[in-house]
Amino acid sequence: MSQKTDVLVIGGGAIGLSVAYYLTKSGRGVTVIDSQAIAAGSSSGNAGHIVPSHIVPLAAPGIIGTALGWLLDPQHSPFGLRLSLDPAYLSWLFGFAAACSESNVNGAIPALKALGLYSAESFSRLIADEGFDCAYRETGLLFLYKTEAALAGGRHEAELLHQHGLPAEVLDQAAVHAREPAARPDVIGGVHFTGDASLDPARFLRLLADFVSARGAVLREHTPVIGFDLAGGRIARVLTATDEIEPQQVVLATGAWSPQVARGLGLRLPVQPARGYSLTALAPSVMPRQALLLGERRVAVTPMGERLRFTGRLELSALDTTPSPKHIAGIERAVREYIALEEPLSVQETWAGLRPTTPDGVPIIGISPRHANLIVATGHAMLGLSLGPGTGRVVADLVNGRKPALNLSRMSVDWSARR
């Protein structure tokens, strides 16, 4: 049986639901399908940080040496790397190594800055307009450091942000403890990225799903795509496990699973899954005042109302979302090095999710070069939630035939055209 729809969004996570929000607001009919549960994917258990300060791509000079050093310290490493001879994986690794250059950073920063600021502004407006109660706080992101070398790196990052017109405040030991009393005495300084924000991502995504559903969007969970029928350079039908859908427009927003879905379209998307972990507990007696990032350990700490979440680690991995008790325990140990958590935690949830990571560290957003009615929105790595509303707005503009507010050339689906 075939069903017709105006716009079919494949993927019900942060990107797909943000696209659905702006499309329904513009009056378009929307169907969202996901192979798993909607609003419960790889953004739901993440740190909940909204970070326009994150303008440097993962592929940058020095990161390969740093990563190799981390691999030699497995007990504390925030990084993991699987061994595989899969050609797509090896191609991605070579592409990543080639992108670890100043030219890549210089080209990526304007694109990431523009999308990050656009998305942060969109978050603030969306939450205010719809009255979403999702522990949203515009209190910034505070980096904590315990060594002079790491603090020097934080000062350098603050200087870089200042060069690009973004706010960052370097704090000495006294100032950082005044800003965050929960920090342990041996935290020697910090950098406060005051333009950042945080929220409870699972709550936000659930509210977003409920909103678009109330506005007429059809949400179909556990509906995997198994193929496509193409005709005249367009997607004529999307085949699911239970039926066929005939869309006017298609948006592919399936995160780390995007290469597998796009394979049925003959479209190559160089995206690899990077697994991360989180632990969520009831609020301890000493609660941090704001979202934190523990500099040397690369672990995020996020207050979420009556809960506290710790998030960390980046593993280039397979499509596996099984939480690792060993790594989750390591994340908690790291937090206790920086934050005064004297009592045992009342753990409510442990989680693992996959970040869709491109070789150059820049998302893929744009019209398919091979399909006139397909728009791709994937490859946001650790920033899928943070860049969700901004991505949703530009994709809605593309669907509606409007020129987006941002220049998307650096995010092109056609890899040879990224500039």
HELIX and SHEET records of a PDB file:
HELIX    1   1 ALA A   14  LYS A   25  1                                  12    
HELIX    2   2 ILE A   63  LEU A   71  1                                   9    
HELIX    3   3 PRO A   87  ALA A   99  1                                  13    
HELIX    4   4 GLU A  102  GLU A  130  1                                  29    
HELIX    5   5 GLU A  148  GLN A  163  1                                  16    
HELIX    6   6 GLN A  173  ARG A  179  1                                   7    
HELIX    7   7 PRO A  201  ALA A  214  1                                  14    
HELIX    8   8 GLY A  255  TRP A  257  5                                   3    
HELIX    9   9 SER A  258  ARG A  263  1                                   6    
HELIX   10  10 PRO A  325  TYR A  338  1                                  14    
HELIX   11  11 ALA A  381  LEU A  383  5                                   3    
HELIX   12  12 GLY A  388  VAL A  399  1                                  12    
HELIX   13  13 SER A  409  MET A  411  5                                   3    
HELIX   14  14 TRP A  415  ALA A  417  5                                   3    
SHEET    1   A 6 VAL A 218  ARG A 220  0                                        
SHEET    2   A 6 VAL A  30  ILE A  33  1                                        
SHEET    3   A 6 SER A   2  ILE A  10  1                                        
SHEET    4   A 6 GLU A 244  LEU A 252  1                                        
SHEET    5   A 6 ARG A 234  THR A 240 -1                                        
SHEET    6   A 6 VAL A 225  ALA A 231 -1                                        
SHEET    1   B 6 VAL A 218  ARG A 220  0                                        
SHEET    2   B 6 VAL A  30  ILE A  33  1                                        
SHEET    3   B 6 SER A   2  ILE A  10  1                                        
SHEET    4   B 6 GLU A 244  LEU A 252  1                                        
SHEET    5   B 6 LEU A 374  THR A 378  1                                        
SHEET    6   B 6 ILE A 364  ILE A 367 -1                                        
SHEET    1   C 2 HIS A  49  ILE A  50  0                                        
SHEET    2   C 2 ALA A 197  SER A 198 -1                                        
SHEET    1   D 4 PHE A  79  LEU A  81  0                                        
SHEET    2   D 4 ARG A 307  LEU A 316  1                                        
SHEET    3   D 4 GLN A 272  LEU A 282 -1                                        
SHEET    4   D 4 VAL A 347  THR A 357 -1                                        
SHEET    1   E 7 PHE A  79  LEU A  81  0                                        
SHEET    2   E 7 ARG A 307  LEU A 316  1                                        
SHEET    3   E 7 VAL A 299  MET A 304 -1                                        
SHEET    4   E 7 ALA A 291  LEU A 294 -1                                        
SHEET    5   E 7 LEU A 141  TYR A 145  1                                        
SHEET    6   E 7 GLY A 189  PHE A 193 -1                                        
SHEET    7   E 7 GLU A 169  LEU A 171 -1                                        
END                                                                             
